[in-house]
Amino acid sequence: MSAHPLLIELLTEELPPKALRRLGEAFASAILEGLRTRGLAPADAGHRAFCTPRRLAVRVDAVLRVAAPRQVDLKGPSVKVGLDAGGQPTQALLKWAEKQGATPAQLTRASDGKQECFWFSSTVPGETLAGCIDALIAHALGRLPIPKVMEYQLADGITNVSFVRPAHRLIVLHGDTVVPASVLGLAAGRSTMGHRFQAPGELQVPDASAYVHLLEREGRVLPDFDTRRARIRAQLEARAAELGASLGDAADVEPLLEEVTALVEWPAVYIGGFEEAFLQVPQECLILTMRTNQKYFPLFDAAGRLLPRFLIVSNMAIDDPSLIIDGNERVVRPRLADARFFFEQDRRTRLAERVPALAGVVYHARLGTQAQRTDRVRRIAAAIAAALGADVALVERAALLAKTDLLTGMVGEFPELQGIMGAYYARHDGEPDAVATAILEHYQPRFAGDALPASQTGTVLALADKLETLAGLFGIGQLPTGDKDPFALRRHALGVIRMLVEKRLPLPLPALLDSAFAAFELGAAQGRAALEDFILERLAGWLRERGATAQEVAAVLELRPTDLGRVPDRLAAVRAFSALPQAQALAAANKRIANILRKSGDGAAAAVDEALLAEAAERELAAQIAELEPEVASRLAAHDDTGALVATARAREAVDRFFDQVMVMAEDGRVRANRLALLARLHGLMNRVADISRLSA
């Protein structure tokens, strides 16, 4: 039975560009999975997904017209139910066999993993492609990650269907044969449409293998997303090189490249420009309006300064693009003029003069206005600055002005520029550079992997801003749930963690949380314990993402460290300790000690009485502990966590002899309490850096 390529294409109105790649991949994967499940395509069948602004398509390389017959094994009654005491078939078995069209003699006996049962095996014909294609396509369409469904009416004026965009044509070709199919009110055929303006009307696809070549040669369409993307990238880089310019940071270019790839079918890149006078406006404003509003690629010189040039990705490849270039330049000019207008108008009012207006901006219905929030951030920031020895006056000034750019016309038009414009306006107003920089940096890190604030004032303000948000929302019980985190509290917590850890800030987490909750009028720090747990949970996940094992993280965080800046050192200490030959034995002993102390309750003496140490092994252990305690304390004071933890490995032989030769739970109550006190002292010594019992295999 020969296999042929299968092509399925759905021609639509323009699909949502930001979802196009996902839609194309999901459609192709669902079709392939459906064919494999029905036995119409082998498990290793190759396939290719296609998507353009007006089509979703997939070609599967080897598809059968009819699947091979398959054996079906049906489980019947258990042997206990199917046979009576004399070994004869019961009525239950007879009726079940009759339902299958079989006699008891045609049944087999085998275990289902729990008990022996009767089974009936039969061979059923394989499914046909024509018989299942409607259901297969409908299932694939139903699984698409559609952002928003449209309901529209078919040509009959009666029937309504729902899809992401109105669909106009359907191709289902198996080799060179049209497979009868009907989806979304469309009957399958072999005709498609090429480029909306640069191709003739209908295109007839002769067979599935000719699809790509036909669309590219006659339709002026590149149906493969990655092929289009690569062509656009090559043209962008070539045009930029012609001008001795660059496209800027890849992190900013890639999302825009992905989006414009989803907007064109036959891309061509042209060079546009604007008046140099616009460069007097902060370049972030011009870059944002070009990228966000116009989908242009701004160009930069070697120093990263914006040039009065940009690249246009057009859907028209023509010999004379002058009209296209002129039209785009005329469109962008008013947007740049708006940015210049906002910038000039905003600078007429100093940031300090905008502070009273924050009282009229609601921050949160239960947490008050932006003015109240600003005061809380200022108080938290002042406490952090004092703890770090930073300039409190600068920090308080930065906190006072940090949110005032929310009231400017530029940020009102482009919210993404908050903080950025505040820094520009602060410098224009003559504010200290440290204040302007802190206004810029206090939103950092804005996302995973983003840079941390570089300045001390910016770091203090960023910590205060995030802690205020966390404390306020935890205080009123608005915690993240599942995948829902509308206030980005996970991101804020991660920002706090990264600043404390990566900058090694000597700021105890409990003290930070106390300062944050004290800034609210909520009083008794409702939600504080939950917030501390939340931050430590986020810390655990972050450490695992950075390569630490679950055991290492558990060992360090079990002690609920307060100085998060020391956590990397403690992880390193745990790794070094784990590599020692004594590690597993000591971890197991530590776990045993913890269990003994937990079961004994308050049975341990307040301190070890050396006069009650009767056994040689317990005296040896006491001497070993006495020798190690000052060394461990000294190393910890010098922040040598690795040295402190590794030193405790020297107690391994004394610990082993103690458990081999000493009965901890002695009949004499005083001796028992003394031995428990000795173990408690050992447990405290071994767990100064991490809970090593969590390393026990």
ChimeraX attribute file (.defattr): number of C-alpha atoms within 10 A of each C-alpha:
attribute: neighborCount
match mode: 1-to-1
recipient: residues
	/A:1	7
	/A:2	8
	/A:3	16
	/A:4	20
	/A:5	21
	/A:6	28
	/A:7	28
	/A:8	25
	/A:9	23
	/A:10	22
	/A:11	22
	/A:12	19
	/A:13	13
	/A:14	17
	/A:15	21
	/A:16	19
	/A:17	18
	/A:18	17
	/A:19	14
	/A:20	26
	/A:21	23
	/A:22	15
	/A:23	25
	/A:24	22
	/A:25	18
	/A:26	19
	/A:27	26
	/A:28	24
	/A:29	16
	/A:30	20
	/A:31	24
	/A:32	25
	/A:33	15
	/A:34	20
	/A:35	22
	/A:36	17
	/A:37	12
	/A:38	18
	/A:39	21
	/A:40	23
	/A:41	25
	/A:42	17
	/A:43	12
	/A:44	9
	/A:45	15
	/A:46	13
	/A:47	17
	/A:48	15
	/A:49	22
	/A:50	24
	/A:51	28
	/A:52	27
	/A:53	21
	/A:54	25
	/A:55	23
	/A:56	25
	/A:57	24
	/A:58	26
	/A:59	26
	/A:60	23
	/A:61	21
	/A:62	20
	/A:63	25
	/A:64	21
	/A:65	21
	/A:66	19
	/A:67	19
	/A:68	16
	/A:69	12
	/A:70	13
	/A:71	12
	/A:72	12
	/A:73	11
	/A:74	12
	/A:75	18
	/A:76	20
	/A:77	17
	/A:78	18
	/A:79	19
	/A:80	14
	/A:81	15
	/A:82	20
	/A:83	17
	/A:84	12
	/A:85	8
	/A:86	6
	/A:87	10
	/A:88	11
	/A:89	17
	/A:90	16
	/A:91	13
	/A:92	13
	/A:93	22
	/A:94	15
	/A:95	15
	/A:96	19
	/A:97	21
	/A:98	11
	/A:99	10
	/A:100	13
	/A:101	10
	/A:102	16
	/A:103	15
	/A:104	18
	/A:105	8
	/A:106	12
	/A:107	17
	/A:108	13
	/A:109	14
	/A:110	13
	/A:111	13
	/A:112	12
	/A:113	7
	/A:114	6
	/A:115	10
	/A:116	14
	/A:117	20
	/A:118	24
	/A:119	22
	/A:120	20
	/A:121	15
	/A:122	12
	/A:123	10
	/A:124	11
	/A:125	11
	/A:126	16
	/A:127	18
	/A:128	16
	/A:129	23
	/A:130	14
	/A:131	14
	/A:132	14
	/A:133	20
	/A:134	17
	/A:135	14
	/A:136	19
	/A:137	20
	/A:138	14
	/A:139	15
	/A:140	19
	/A:141	20
	/A:142	13
	/A:143	12
	/A:144	17
	/A:145	15
	/A:146	18
	/A:147	10
	/A:148	9
	/A:149	12
	/A:150	11
	/A:151	12
	/A:152	15
	/A:153	13
	/A:154	16
	/A:155	9
	/A:156	8
	/A:157	8
	/A:158	7
	/A:159	11
	/A:160	13
	/A:161	15
	/A:162	13
	/A:163	17
	/A:164	20
	/A:165	19
	/A:166	20
	/A:167	22
	/A:168	18
	/A:169	21
	/A:170	26
	/A:171	26
	/A:172	29
	/A:173	26
	/A:174	26
	/A:175	20
	/A:176	18
	/A:177	15
	/A:178	19
	/A:179	24
	/A:180	16
	/A:181	21
	/A:182	18
	/A:183	18
	/A:184	19
	/A:185	18
	/A:186	15
	/A:187	15
	/A:188	21
	/A:189	21
	/A:190	23
	/A:191	17
	/A:192	21
	/A:193	21
	/A:194	24
	/A:195	21
	/A:196	15
	/A:197	11
	/A:198	16
	/A:199	16
	/A:200	13
	/A:201	14
	/A:202	12
	/A:203	17
	/A:204	14
	/A:205	21
	/A:206	16
	/A:207	19
	/A:208	25
	/A:209	20
	/A:210	13
	/A:211	19
	/A:212	17
	/A:213	15
	/A:214	18
	/A:215	21
	/A:216	16
	/A:217	12
	/A:218	15
	/A:219	25
	/A:220	23
	/A:221	25
	/A:222	26
	/A:223	26
	/A:224	18
	/A:225	21
	/A:226	16
	/A:227	13
	/A:228	22
	/A:229	20
	/A:230	13
	/A:231	16
	/A:232	23
	/A:233	17
	/A:234	13
	/A:235	18
	/A:236	23
	/A:237	15
	/A:238	15
	/A:239	20
	/A:240	22
	/A:241	12
	/A:242	9
	/A:243	13
	/A:244	12
	/A:245	22
	/A:246	23
	/A:247	21
	/A:248	17
	/A:249	10
	/A:250	10
	/A:251	8
	/A:252	12
	/A:253	15
	/A:254	11
	/A:255	12
	/A:256	18
	/A:257	20
	/A:258	19
	/A:259	18
	/A:260	22
	/A:261	29
	/A:262	24
	/A:263	22
	/A:264	24
	/A:265	27
	/A:266	24
	/A:267	23
	/A:268	18
	/A:269	23
	/A:270	18
	/A:271	22
	/A:272	21
	/A:273	20
	/A:274	16
	/A:275	12
	/A:276	10
	/A:277	9
	/A:278	16
	/A:279	17
	/A:280	9
	/A:281	17
	/A:282	16
	/A:283	13
	/A:284	14
	/A:285	22
	/A:286	23
	/A:287	18
	/A:288	18
	/A:289	20
	/A:290	20
	/A:291	16
	/A:292	13
	/A:293	11
	/A:294	14
	/A:295	18
	/A:296	25
	/A:297	26
	/A:298	27
	/A:299	24
	/A:300	21
	/A:301	15
	/A:302	10
	/A:303	8
	/A:304	13
	/A:305	14
	/A:306	22
	/A:307	18
	/A:308	17
	/A:309	20
	/A:310	23
	/A:311	23
	/A:312	25
	/A:313	23
	/A:314	22
	/A:315	20
	/A:316	19
	/A:317	15
	/A:318	11
	/A:319	6
	/A:320	8
	/A:321	16
	/A:322	13
	/A:323	9
	/A:324	15
	/A:325	19
	/A:326	12
	/A:327	12
	/A:328	18
	/A:329	18
	/A:330	12
	/A:331	12
	/A:332	19
	/A:333	15
	/A:334	11
	/A:335	16
	/A:336	21
	/A:337	14
	/A:338	16
	/A:339	23
	/A:340	21
	/A:341	14
	/A:342	19
	/A:343	22
	/A:344	14
	/A:345	13
	/A:346	19
	/A:347	15
	/A:348	11
	/A:349	13
	/A:350	16
	/A:351	23
	/A:352	14
	/A:353	10
	/A:354	17
	/A:355	19
	/A:356	11
	/A:357	12
	/A:358	19
	/A:359	16
	/A:360	11
	/A:361	14
	/A:362	15
	/A:363	15
	/A:364	12
	/A:365	7
	/A:366	10
	/A:367	18
	/A:368	14
	/A:369	16
	/A:370	22
	/A:371	21
	/A:372	17
	/A:373	26
	/A:374	23
	/A:375	16
	/A:376	26
	/A:377	27
	/A:378	26
	/A:379	22
	/A:380	28
	/A:381	30
	/A:382	24
	/A:383	21
	/A:384	24
	/A:385	23
	/A:386	13
	/A:387	15
	/A:388	15
	/A:389	10
	/A:390	16
	/A:391	13
	/A:392	20
	/A:393	12
	/A:394	19
	/A:395	28
	/A:396	23
	/A:397	19
	/A:398	29
	/A:399	32
	/A:400	22
	/A:401	24
	/A:402	30
	/A:403	21
	/A:404	28
	/A:405	28
	/A:406	21
	/A:407	17
	/A:408	23
	/A:409	18
	/A:410	24
	/A:411	22
	/A:412	14
	/A:413	13
	/A:414	17
	/A:415	14
	/A:416	14
	/A:417	18
	/A:418	22
	/A:419	25
	/A:420	20
	/A:421	27
	/A:422	26
	/A:423	25
	/A:424	18
	/A:425	23
	/A:426	25
	/A:427	16
	/A:428	14
	/A:429	16
	/A:430	11
	/A:431	18
	/A:432	13
	/A:433	13
	/A:434	19
	/A:435	29
	/A:436	28
	/A:437	24
	/A:438	31
	/A:439	32
	/A:440	24
	/A:441	26
	/A:442	26
	/A:443	24
	/A:444	24
	/A:445	20
	/A:446	14
	/A:447	13
	/A:448	10
	/A:449	9
	/A:450	10
	/A:451	12
	/A:452	20
	/A:453	23
	/A:454	13
	/A:455	15
	/A:456	18
	/A:457	27
	/A:458	26
	/A:459	27
	/A:460	28
	/A:461	32
	/A:462	29
	/A:463	27
	/A:464	28
	/A:465	25
	/A:466	23
	/A:467	26
	/A:468	27
	/A:469	21
	/A:470	28
	/A:471	27
	/A:472	27
	/A:473	20
	/A:474	22
	/A:475	22
	/A:476	13
	/A:477	12
	/A:478	15
	/A:479	20
	/A:480	16
	/A:481	8
	/A:482	6
	/A:483	6
	/A:484	9
	/A:485	13
	/A:486	11
	/A:487	14
	/A:488	13
	/A:489	22
	/A:490	17
	/A:491	17
	/A:492	25
	/A:493	23
	/A:494	21
	/A:495	25
	/A:496	25
	/A:497	21
	/A:498	21
	/A:499	21
	/A:500	22
	/A:501	18
	/A:502	13
	/A:503	14
	/A:504	15
	/A:505	15
	/A:506	15
	/A:507	16
	/A:508	15
	/A:509	21
	/A:510	15
	/A:511	13
	/A:512	20
	/A:513	20
	/A:514	14
	/A:515	23
	/A:516	29
	/A:517	25
	/A:518	17
	/A:519	20
	/A:520	20
	/A:521	11
	/A:522	13
	/A:523	10
	/A:524	11
	/A:525	20
	/A:526	16
	/A:527	19
	/A:528	20
	/A:529	12
	/A:530	14
	/A:531	20
	/A:532	17
	/A:533	12
	/A:534	19
	/A:535	20
	/A:536	21
	/A:537	14
	/A:538	17
	/A:539	22
	/A:540	19
	/A:541	15
	/A:542	16
	/A:543	18
	/A:544	15
	/A:545	10
	/A:546	8
	/A:547	8
	/A:548	18
	/A:549	15
	/A:550	14
	/A:551	16
	/A:552	24
	/A:553	23
	/A:554	20
	/A:555	23
	/A:556	25
	/A:557	21
	/A:558	15
	/A:559	13
	/A:560	15
	/A:561	18
	/A:562	17
	/A:563	16
	/A:564	26
	/A:565	22
	/A:566	19
	/A:567	23
	/A:568	17
	/A:569	17
	/A:570	26
	/A:571	24
	/A:572	15
	/A:573	22
	/A:574	26
	/A:575	16
	/A:576	15
	/A:577	23
	/A:578	18
	/A:579	11
	/A:580	11
	/A:581	11
	/A:582	17
	/A:583	22
	/A:584	18
	/A:585	18
	/A:586	24
	/A:587	21
	/A:588	17
	/A:589	20
	/A:590	25
	/A:591	18
	/A:592	14
	/A:593	19
	/A:594	16
	/A:595	11
	/A:596	16
	/A:597	17
	/A:598	11
	/A:599	10
	/A:600	14
	/A:601	8
	/A:602	12
	/A:603	17
	/A:604	21
	/A:605	18
	/A:606	13
	/A:607	14
	/A:608	20
	/A:609	15
	/A:610	13
	/A:611	9
	/A:612	15
	/A:613	18
	/A:614	11
	/A:615	12
	/A:616	13
	/A:617	20
	/A:618	25
	/A:619	18
	/A:620	18
	/A:621	23
	/A:622	23
	/A:623	14
	/A:624	19
	/A:625	21
	/A:626	14
	/A:627	12
	/A:628	21
	/A:629	18
	/A:630	11
	/A:631	15
	/A:632	23
	/A:633	16
	/A:634	14
	/A:635	16
	/A:636	17
	/A:637	11
	/A:638	11
	/A:639	14
	/A:640	17
	/A:641	26
	/A:642	20
	/A:643	18
	/A:644	27
	/A:645	24
	/A:646	21
	/A:647	17
	/A:648	23
	/A:649	19
	/A:650	14
	/A:651	20
	/A:652	19
	/A:653	16
	/A:654	19
	/A:655	23
	/A:656	15
	/A:657	15
	/A:658	20
	/A:659	15
	/A:660	10
	/A:661	12
	/A:662	15
	/A:663	14
	/A:664	18
	/A:665	14
	/A:666	13
	/A:667	9
	/A:668	8
	/A:669	13
	/A:670	15
	/A:671	22
	/A:672	20
	/A:673	24
	/A:674	24
	/A:675	27
	/A:676	25
	/A:677	21
	/A:678	26
	/A:679	25
	/A:680	21
	/A:681	17
	/A:682	23
	/A:683	20
	/A:684	14
	/A:685	19
	/A:686	27
	/A:687	18
	/A:688	17
	/A:689	27
	/A:690	26
	/A:691	22
	/A:692	29
	/A:693	26
	/A:694	19
	/A:695	23
	/A:696	17
	/A:697	9
